[in-house]
Amino acid sequence: MSFGGLNSMWVIVLFDLPTDTPEARKQYTVFRKHLLTDGFTMMQYSVYMRHSASEENAQVHAKRVKLRLPPDGEVRIIKITDKQFGRIEVFYGKKRRKIEEPPEQLSLF
């Protein structure tokens, strides 16, 4: 199963942030909104993903995440290839479902 270009990547951000105070909830919300603004979509609660056309583009988005890290909690950034992403097994109960497709890429001539 091949998705994007030869070197396209997926950036996956996993986070566990505190929400026990109003300020912590605000920081959680700001961090989550930054991910959405940068093109990430929710894969599961506190797990967001973004398709990138190249490894260099994936690095740009990982750097943006690092610039917006909240002061508390844990954030992990994983970069995987399309081939690795295609090997993810997704289950809803005992039913297996297809993994997410990458966004359409524009071709300029």
C-alpha positions in Angstrom: 0.0 0.0 0.0 1.6 3.3 -1.1 0.2 6.7 -0.3 2.0 9.8 -1.2 5.4 10.5 -2.8 8.6 8.5 -2.4 9.7 10.2 0.8 6.3 11.2 2.3 6.0 10.9 6.0 3.4 10.9 8.8 4.0 13.0 11.9 2.2 11.6 14.9 1.9 13.6 18.1 1.0 11.8 21.3 0.4 13.8 24.5 -0.6 13.5 28.1 -1.3 16.9 29.5 -2.7 17.8 32.9 -6.3 19.3 33.0 -6.7 19.5 36.8 -6.8 23.3 36.9 -8.4 26.0 34.8 -4.9 27.2 33.6 -3.9 23.6 32.7 -7.1 23.1 30.7 -6.4 26.4 28.9 -2.8 25.2 28.0 -4.3 21.9 26.8 -6.8 23.7 24.6 -4.2 26.1 23.2 -1.8 23.2 22.3 -4.6 21.1 20.7 -5.8 24.1 18.7 -2.2 24.7 17.5 -2.1 21.1 16.2 -5.4 21.6 14.3 -4.3 24.9 12.9 -1.1 23.2 11.6 -3.1 20.6 9.7 -3.1 17.8 12.3 -6.2 15.7 12.7 -7.3 13.6 15.7 -6.4 10.0 15.3 -7.5 9.1 18.9 -7.9 11.1 22.0 -4.5 12.9 22.6 -3.1 11.4 19.4 -2.9 13.6 16.4 -1.5 12.9 12.9 -0.4 14.9 9.9 0.7 13.7 6.4 3.8 15.5 5.1 5.0 15.4 1.5 8.6 14.9 2.5 10.9 14.2 5.4 12.0 17.8 5.3 8.3 18.9 5.6 7.8 16.5 8.5 10.7 18.1 10.3 9.1 21.6 9.8 5.9 20.4 11.4 7.7 18.6 14.3 9.6 21.8 14.9 6.4 23.8 15.1 5.0 21.3 17.7 8.2 21.7 19.7 7.9 25.5 19.7 4.4 25.2 21.2 5.1 22.7 23.9 3.0 23.3 27.0 4.9 23.9 30.3 3.7 20.6 31.9 2.8 17.1 30.7 4.4 14.7 28.2 4.5 15.1 24.4 6.0 12.6 22.0 6.6 13.1 18.3 6.9 10.1 16.0 7.7 10.4 12.3 7.0 7.3 10.2 7.0 6.5 6.5 3.9 5.8 4.4 4.9 2.2 4.3 5.1 2.0 8.1 1.8 3.9 8.4 0.2 1.4 6.0 1.1 -1.5 8.4 -1.0 0.0 11.2 -3.8 -2.3 12.2 -7.0 -0.5 13.3 -9.8 -2.3 15.1 -13.2 -1.1 16.4 -14.2 -3.8 18.7 -13.2 -7.0 16.9 -13.9 -5.5 13.4 -10.8 -4.4 11.5 -11.1 -1.1 9.5 -9.0 0.6 6.9 -6.4 3.1 8.0 -6.8 6.8 7.1 -5.9 7.9 3.6 -3.5 10.8 3.2 -4.8 14.1 1.8 -4.8 14.6 -2.0 -1.6 16.1 -3.2 -1.7 18.8 -5.8 0.5 18.4 -8.9 1.8 21.5 -10.5 3.1 21.3 -14.0 
